[in-house]
Amino acid sequence: MNKEVLLIKIGDRIRELRTERGISQAELARRCDRERTWMGRIELGKINSSIYVLHIIAEALEVPLYELTDIED
């Protein structure tokens, strides 16, 4: 799997977890102390986030970090 595909799959997973919890993109961004446009770019796979940023997102979604990367190859 190349980098672009991986980033898109992680973004899709974040969106899936967010919508399952009924959280808007703006609310998730607020919980991460970021702008909504930043969260949109994460969900679209446009940003290569550090593990720490993924940790912040996981905490905001109240899931373990590994759930963000629980994706199909």
C-alpha positions as CSV (number, residue, x, y, z in Angstrom):
1,M,0.0,0.0,0.0
2,N,1.4,3.4,-0.9
3,K,1.4,6.5,1.3
4,E,-1.5,8.2,-0.5
5,V,-3.7,5.2,-0.2
6,L,-2.8,4.7,3.5
7,L,-3.6,8.4,4.3
8,I,-7.0,8.1,2.6
9,K,-7.8,4.9,4.4
10,I,-6.9,6.4,7.8
11,G,-8.9,9.5,7.0
12,D,-11.9,7.4,6.0
13,R,-11.5,5.5,9.3
14,I,-11.5,8.7,11.3
15,R,-14.6,9.9,9.5
16,E,-16.3,6.5,10.1
17,L,-15.6,6.6,13.8
18,R,-16.6,10.3,14.0
19,T,-20.0,9.8,12.3
20,E,-20.7,6.6,14.4
21,R,-20.4,8.8,17.5
22,G,-22.6,11.6,16.0
23,I,-19.8,14.1,16.2
24,S,-19.5,16.8,13.5
25,Q,-16.2,17.6,11.8
26,A,-16.2,21.0,13.5
27,E,-16.7,19.5,16.9
28,L,-14.0,17.0,16.5
29,A,-11.6,19.7,15.3
30,R,-12.6,21.8,18.4
31,R,-11.8,18.8,20.6
32,C,-8.4,18.6,19.0
33,D,-7.8,22.4,19.3
34,R,-7.6,22.7,15.5
35,E,-9.6,24.3,12.7
36,R,-12.4,22.4,10.9
37,T,-10.6,22.7,7.6
38,W,-7.6,20.9,9.1
39,M,-9.9,18.1,10.2
40,G,-11.4,18.0,6.7
41,R,-7.9,17.7,5.2
42,I,-7.1,14.8,7.6
43,E,-10.3,13.0,6.6
44,L,-9.5,13.4,2.9
45,G,-6.0,12.0,3.4
46,K,-4.3,15.3,2.4
47,I,-2.2,15.6,5.6
48,N,0.5,13.1,6.7
49,S,-0.2,13.3,10.5
50,S,2.3,12.4,13.1
51,I,1.6,9.6,15.6
52,Y,1.0,12.3,18.2
53,V,-1.7,14.0,16.2
54,L,-3.4,10.6,15.6
55,H,-3.2,10.2,19.4
56,I,-5.0,13.5,19.9
57,I,-7.7,12.5,17.5
58,A,-8.1,9.1,19.1
59,E,-8.5,10.8,22.5
60,A,-11.1,13.2,21.1
61,L,-13.0,10.2,19.7
62,E,-12.6,8.3,22.9
63,V,-11.1,5.3,21.2
64,P,-7.7,3.5,21.5
65,L,-5.2,4.7,19.0
66,Y,-5.1,1.4,17.1
67,E,-8.7,1.9,16.1
68,L,-7.6,4.7,13.8
69,T,-5.4,2.3,11.9
70,D,-7.7,-0.7,11.9
71,I,-8.0,-0.7,8.1
72,E,-8.1,-3.3,5.3
73,D,-5.0,-3.6,3.1
